[in-house]
Amino acid sequence: MIIWNGLGYLVAVIVFGMSFAMNLIFNDICGDGYYDNHKWPFSISLICSAIICWVLGNHLKRRAEHVVIEKETGMELVINKSNHSLFFIPMHYWGPLLFGISLIVFAFDLLQ
C-alpha cells in the first residue's frame, strides 16, 4: 500500500520514470541487457531522481497556506498546500535519501 499526501506520489513516478529512461538509454548505447547486468546505471538514475525530487519538493514546499472563511458560520479554515509526502517522508527529503541509496547501490556494484 502506497501512502502519500499532496503530490508526494510524484516521487515514485519520478524514480520509475528515470529508471525506465536510463534503461532505454543504456541498452541503446551499450547493447541489450547492459542495464540489467550492471548496477551503476540504476545508481545514476537514482541520482537524477534525487535531484528532481529535491528541486521539485523545495518548490512545492514554498506554497503558501490559504485561509478560507465559511459564509454561514464565519469560521476560518486554513488549507495547507505545502505538504507533499510519500510514506510520511516530505518530498524534499527524498532527494538526500535517494542519493544515499544510490551511493549504496554504486558501492555494491564496485564490490562485485
Secondary structure, 3 states (H helix, E strand, C coil): CCCEECCCCHHHHHHHHHHHHHHHHHHHHHCCCHHHHCCHHHHHHHHHHHHHHHHHHHHHHCCCCEEEECCCCCCEEEECCCCCEECCEEHHHHHHHHHHHHHHHHHHHHHC
